[in-house]
Amino acid sequence: MVKNNWIIRQAELNDLARIMLLEANNSSLAWSSRSVEQDILGNPAAYSLIACTDDGGVIGFAACWFV
């Protein structure tokens, strides 16, 4: 059995393509790339996180708004 270590960290713009792949493969109501990008870059109410393996693979994504 192979065990990968993983971490949760704040999403960055260079994660966008991998986030969108997760969205496309796992959601029937996927967010648009523009919406995710805006939340990562400029929405002061948004906080976007990703879970990634120690080799850089993105395995999860979470977004929330603080209102």
C-alpha positions in Angstrom: 0.0 0.0 0.0 1.3 3.4 -1.0 0.8 6.2 1.6 0.9 9.8 0.5 1.2 12.7 2.8 -1.1 15.6 2.1 -1.7 19.1 3.3 -4.5 21.7 3.2 -3.4 25.1 2.0 -4.8 28.3 0.6 -5.5 28.0 -3.1 -3.4 30.1 -5.5 -4.0 31.1 -9.1 -1.6 28.4 -10.4 -3.9 25.8 -8.9 -6.9 26.9 -11.1 -6.5 24.3 -13.8 -6.4 21.4 -11.3 -9.3 22.9 -9.4 -11.4 23.1 -12.6 -10.5 19.5 -13.4 -11.9 18.4 -10.0 -15.0 20.5 -10.6 -15.6 19.1 -14.1 -15.1 15.5 -12.9 -17.1 15.7 -9.7 -19.9 18.2 -10.0 -23.0 18.4 -12.1 -23.2 22.1 -11.3 -19.5 23.0 -11.6 -18.3 26.6 -10.9 -17.0 28.5 -13.9 -13.3 29.1 -14.1 -13.9 32.8 -13.9 -15.8 32.5 -10.6 -13.1 30.4 -9.0 -10.4 32.7 -10.3 -12.2 35.8 -8.9 -12.5 34.1 -5.5 -8.9 33.2 -5.4 -7.7 36.6 -6.5 -10.0 39.3 -5.4 -13.0 38.5 -3.4 -12.3 39.7 0.1 -15.2 37.5 1.5 -14.0 34.3 -0.1 -11.5 31.8 1.2 -10.4 29.0 -1.1 -8.5 25.9 0.1 -7.0 22.9 -1.7 -5.9 19.6 -0.4 -2.7 18.4 -2.1 -0.4 15.4 -1.9 3.3 15.8 -1.2 4.0 15.3 -4.9 1.8 18.2 -5.9 -1.4 16.4 -6.9 -4.6 18.3 -6.0 -7.1 15.9 -4.3 -9.7 18.3 -3.0 -11.0 21.8 -3.1 -13.1 23.9 -0.7 -14.4 27.4 -1.0 -16.4 29.4 1.5 -17.5 33.0 1.9 -17.5 34.9 5.2 -20.4 37.2 5.2 
